[in-house]
Amino acid sequence: MWKPNATVAAVIEEAGRFLLVEERILGELKLNQPAGHIEHGESIIEAAIRETLEETAYHFVPRSLIGMYQWSPPERSELTYLRFAFTGEVTGVEAGRALDADIEQAVWLTRDEIVARAEQHRSPLLLVCIDDYLAGCRYPLEILRDFDR
């Protein structure tokens, strides 16, 4: 049975800059939101909080869901990602915290700087999620119902 990969992403903006990560994928430097897979036993929202901390050292408080996105990489059409993108705020950073092994660093970039580095985008979801955020797409977190809690 085919099963999509359930993932989360955090779209965090402060003063016109977005929190992104530079990560190594097959030796190439890529840009992405703090993002990753939902682990067994955690809620979708908990995954967004954990992934942001692990990849950026920032504590993230989700406030709303921007949207849900389905994408299959053209080079691996049998693989599909279902992304839950959140926005919210950061409440602090753990200076000196070790980041996930493939993460080079967390960076704050403007939309224009992100567009200028389009060849480094990990997927088209990076800019789509930012543009949906800028367009005001917001859904209450209560839209996500967790029956395991």
Backbone hydrogen bonds, N-H to C=O, Kabsch-Sander energy under -0.5 kcal/mol:
donor,donor_aa,acceptor,acceptor_aa,energy
5,N,80,T,-3.2
6,A,4,P,-0.6
7,T,5,N,-0.6
7,T,82,L,-3.1
8,V,36,G,-2.6
9,A,84,F,-2.0
10,A,34,P,-2.0
11,V,9,A,-0.5
11,V,86,F,-3.5
12,I,10,A,-0.8
13,E,11,V,-0.5
14,E,17,R,-2.7
17,R,14,E,-1.8
18,F,109,L,-3.6
19,L,12,I,-2.4
20,L,18,F,-0.6
20,L,107,V,-3.2
21,V,32,N,-3.0
22,E,105,Q,-2.9
23,E,21,V,-0.6
23,E,30,K,-2.7
24,R,102,D,-2.7
25,I,23,E,-0.6
25,I,28,E,-2.8
28,E,25,I,-2.1
30,K,23,E,-3.1
31,L,120,Q,-2.8
32,N,21,V,-1.6
36,G,8,V,-1.8
38,I,6,A,-2.0
42,E,39,E,-1.9
47,A,43,S,-2.1
48,A,44,I,-1.6
49,I,45,I,-1.9
50,R,46,E,-2.7
51,E,47,A,-2.9
52,T,48,A,-1.8
53,L,49,I,-1.9
54,E,50,R,-2.9
55,E,51,E,-2.2
56,T,52,T,-2.0
57,A,52,T,-0.6
57,A,53,L,-1.9
58,Y,52,T,-0.7
59,H,92,G,-2.8
60,F,58,Y,-0.6
61,V,89,E,-3.1
63,R,87,T,-3.1
64,S,87,T,-2.0
65,L,139,Y,-2.9
66,I,85,A,-3.3
67,G,85,A,-1.2
69,Y,83,R,-2.5
71,W,81,Y,-2.2
76,R,73,P,-1.7
77,S,74,P,-0.5
79,L,76,R,-2.4
81,Y,71,W,-3.1
82,L,5,N,-3.0
83,R,69,Y,-3.1
83,R,81,Y,-0.6
84,F,7,T,-2.2
85,A,67,G,-2.6
85,A,83,R,-0.6
86,F,9,A,-2.9
87,T,64,S,-2.6
88,G,11,V,-0.7
89,E,61,V,-1.9
91,T,59,H,-2.4
92,G,59,H,-0.5
94,E,57,A,-2.9
95,A,93,V,-1.1
97,R,94,E,-2.1
100,D,54,E,-1.8
103,I,100,D,-1.8
104,E,22,E,-3.1
104,E,102,D,-0.5
105,Q,22,E,-1.3
107,V,20,L,-2.7
109,L,18,F,-2.2
109,L,107,V,-0.6
114,I,110,T,-2.1
115,V,111,R,-2.8
116,A,112,D,-2.2
117,R,113,E,-0.7
117,R,114,I,-0.8
118,A,115,V,-1.6
120,Q,117,R,-2.4
121,H,118,A,-1.6
122,R,31,L,-2.6
126,L,123,S,-1.2
128,V,124,P,-1.7
129,C,125,L,-2.5
130,I,126,L,-1.4
131,D,127,L,-2.9
132,D,128,V,-2.4
133,Y,129,C,-2.1
134,L,130,I,-2.8
135,A,131,D,-1.8
136,G,133,Y,-1.6
137,C,132,D,-2.4
139,Y,65,L,-2.1
141,L,63,R,-0.5
143,I,140,P,-2.1
144,L,141,L,-2.1
145,R,143,I,-0.7
146,D,144,L,-0.6
147,F,145,R,-0.7
149,R,146,D,-0.7
